[in-house]
Amino acid sequence: MYNVLITSEYFGKFSGEAKQLLLANGFSVTDNPYGHKFLTPEEIIPYAKHADALICDLEKITREVIDSAPNLKIISRRGVGTDSVDVAYAEKKNIAVARTLGVVEPPVAELVMAYILEFSRRISVLNQSMHAGRWERCQCHSVNGKTLGIVGMGKIAYEVARRAHSFGMHILYTDTVRNERAEAEFGAQQKPVCELLEESDFVTLHLPLTENTANYMDYGKLCKMKQSAYLINAARGGVVNCADLKRALCENKLSGAAIDVFEKEPETNSSFRGMENVILTPHVGTFTEEIFVKMDVAAAENIISFFQK
């Protein structure tokens, strides 16, 4: 019998369906020993000895964690990013790394659109004013007719483009490969990054964090954006140079930013705290009850499929 160790903070939080699926397929399951808690590598290691598979979120699956699990054959991520896993070392040890592709894209795209609508219609500002007993109308902007620049046209970005197109936005994108589907369905235009930054009213980042994309959005690129434009990062914190972004914002090189991801998480003392033109959210792109259940099931199915080969 293969053992699945749950290191995930959120696996099973809303439903026991995925765990029952594993049990029904002959696996034993070791729940997160600390309950619904974000684990450090040091907290994982004592429990990893008998694990044949891991189900994890963004906790660090380091070389040391992998070495502490001599039977480990697959790491199943609840999510699509793998920067929290030492993938190179896992591959060296012939350990598979699976992701829950096709599940997380819609909610992240919804969050990106929520940022765009908030920046455009100022709903929270108007709400606060009304609750304070004031009847104050601030001038807002329409989303229809605005240009959205997408940096990295992957599956999440495609879902963003789908939603933005339905709001009447023009879609620009930059990527190393052409996305003919997005071009055909949404009229998306592929542009060099500098042109995209210069022409877009909103710029949303959808890049994986790699050596090549670390600090991708630096001061030089930020200064190419329209002064009236907004930057959105729901990808990975490390793709934006935060010091450069704060400098650009303070110098009015762009109008604002929405940040859902941070270089170090959890982040409780962001350098952007107190800036009225910056929206901060605690990495909640996939945080819907429905998607959590789907991610659980997909992570379990990845393990089941792997061992049934």
N, C-alpha and C positions, 0 to 999 in steps of 0.2 A: 504493500500500500504506500502510495506516494503522499508525502506531507507538504501541505501548503502553509507557509508562515505569512500571516497578515501583519505587515509593518505599517500599512496605510492607516492614516488618522481617521479616515471617513468611510472605509469599507463597511457596509452593513448598517450605516447610521439610520437609513430610512426604510430598509427592507432586508429581510433575510433570504431573499430569493437566490442571490448568487452563491451564498454559502450552502444552501440546500442543493443547488445544482452541483457543486463540487462533491458534496457528500453522496449524492445520488449516483455519481459517476465513480465512486470508489476511492475518493481522496479523503485523507484525514486533514483537519483544519486546525491550526493553532492561531487563535485570535491574538490581536495586538495585546501584549501582556499588560500594557498600561491603559487599556481602554481606548477611547477616542482622543489620543494624544499624539502630537508630532514628535517622532522619535529621533534621537541622535544616533550616530553609528555605534557609540558606546553602549547605548541601551538596546540596540538590535543584536549585537554580537553574542551575548550569552544565550540567546534563544535560537540562533541560526544553525546550530550544529546538525540538527536532523532535518533541515529543510531541503526538500527537492525543488521547491518553487517559492517565489516571493510575490506578493501583491503589494505594490508600493505606490505612494503619491509622489511628493517632492522631497521626501527625506533622502539624505545622501546615502546611496548604495556605493560605498567606497571599496577600494582594493581590500582594505582590512575586513569589511563586512563580507565580501565575496570569499576571502580566504578562510573566514570562520565557518563557512558552510560548504564542507567538502563534497556533499551530495547535490549541490545546487545545479540545476539544469536549465532553468528559465526564470527570468525576471519579468514580471508582467506589470507594466505601468498603467495606472489609472490616469490617462492623459496622453498627449502626443509628444511632448518634449522629452528628451533623454539626457539633458545636461546635468541632471541630478544623479545620473548613473555613470560609473566608470565603464563606458561601453567598450573602449579599447581593451581593457583588462578582461572584461567578461568574454569578449570574442577570443582573446588569447586562451582563455580557460574553456573555450567551446561551450559557453553559456549563452542561450538565446535571450534577446531583449525584445519584448513585444509591447505594442502600444494599442490604445483603444481608438483606432482611426475610424472615422465615420460616425462618431458619437458626439464629440465635444464641439464640433464646428458651429452648429446653430446658436447655442447660448453665448459663445464668445462674440459672434457676429451681432447678436442682439445687444450686447453690452456696448460694442463700438457704436452702434446706431443710437443708443441711449445717450452716449456722450455727445454725439453730433447734434441731437435734438436739444439737449440741455444747453450747449453752447449757443445754439441758434435761437431758441425760444425762451431761455432764462426762466424755466419753470420754478426752480428752487428759490430764486431771488424774489419772484412774484409771490410765491407761497409764503415766504418769510415776512414779506411786507404786509400781506393781508392778515397774517396771524398777529402782527404787531399793531393792528388796528389802522393801517394806512391804505389808502386807495391810490396807488402809484403805478402808472403804466410806463414801463421802460420800452424803448424802441428795440424791437427784435428783428431777426432776419429769416427769410424763407430758406428752407433746404432745397426746394425745387430750383433747378438751374445752377446750383453750385457745383464745383468740381471737387471730386474726391480723388486723392492720389494714394495709391496702394503700393507699398514697398514690400515686395515678396508675394507673388500671386500663387499661393498654395491653396489648400482646401478651405481653411478658415477664411482667407482673403476672398475666395470665390463666393462664399456665403455672404460676406460683407457686401461685395459687389452686387449680388442679387438683391439684397435689401435696399441698398443705396439707389440702384436703378429704379426700383419701384417707387421711390420718393422723387424721381425725376432728376437725379444727380448725373452729371457727366463723370465717367470713370476713366482715370489714367492709371497705368501700372508700370512698374519697373521690375524686371526679373531677368535672370540669365537665359530663360527659355520663354518662348512665345506661348501664350494661352489662347489658342484659337477658339476654344469653347466660350470663354468670357467675351472675346471680341464679337463672336457671332450672336450671342444671347443678349449682351448688355451694351454693345457698341464700345467696349473698352478699347483704349488705345495704348499701345506699348510705347514708352518714352524713356530716354536716358534719365537717370535720377535727377540731374541738375535741372532739366526742363520740367520734370514733374514737380519738383519743389517750387519752382518759380511760378507755376500755373495753378497750383492746387489751393483751394480754400480750406481743406482739411487734409492732413497727411496721416495715414494710419499704418503702423509698422506690423509686419507679419513675417518676421525673420526668425529662424532658429538661432540660438546662441552658439556660435562656433568661434574659433580663433580668427576667422575672417570677418565675422560680423560684430565682434566685441567693439564697443564704442563707435559703432557705425554712424550714428547720428551725432556728429561732433559740431563744434562751433561753426566751422566753415559751411557745413550743409545747412545748419539751422539758419544761418544768415541769408541763405538763398530763398528761404520761404517768404511768402507775402507777409507784410506787417500785420495784416488782418487775419492771417491763417492760424489754425490750431493743429497741434501735434497730439496724436493718440498712440499710446503704447500699451497694448494688451498682449504682447508677445513674451519678451524676457527683459528684465531690467537692464541687463548688461549690454544690450544693443544701443543704448543711449548713454552718452557721457553726461551724467547728471549735473556736474559742475558747469559744463558748457551750456546745458539747457537752462539752468538757473541764471547764468550770466546773460544769455540771449533774451530771456523773459524780462529780466531787470532792465535791459537796454531797449526793451520794446521792439525787438527784432521780429517777434511774433506775438499774437494776442493771448495765447493761453495753451494749456496742455492738460491732457487727461492721462493719468498713470495708474495702471492696475497691477504692475509688476515691478519688483525692486531687486537690486543686485543681491541684497541680503534680506532674507525673509525668516521670521516675521519682522517687519519694519515699523517701529513705533515712534521713531524720532526723525522722520524724513526732513531733509533740508528744505522741502517745499511747504512745510506746515505754515499756515497763516497766510499763504499767498491766495488771494481771492480769485485769481484767474487760473488756478490749478485745481483740478478735481483729483482727489486721491481715493482709491478704493483698494482693499486688502486682498488682491489676487482672487477675484470672485468671478472670473469669466465663465467658469463651468458650474458655479454654485447655484444650481437649481435642483430641487428635490428629484424631478423627473430624470435629469441627466445623471445625477449621482447613482441612481438605481441602474440606469443603462450602462454606466461606466463599470459598476461592480460586475454586472453580468458579462460584459465584453471582456473584462480582465479575466474572469473565471473561464469563459469560453476559450480564450487564447491558451490557457494552461491545458484545458481538456483536449483541445485540438492537437497541441504539441505532443502530448503523451499518447495520443491515439494514432500517431503516424506510424 
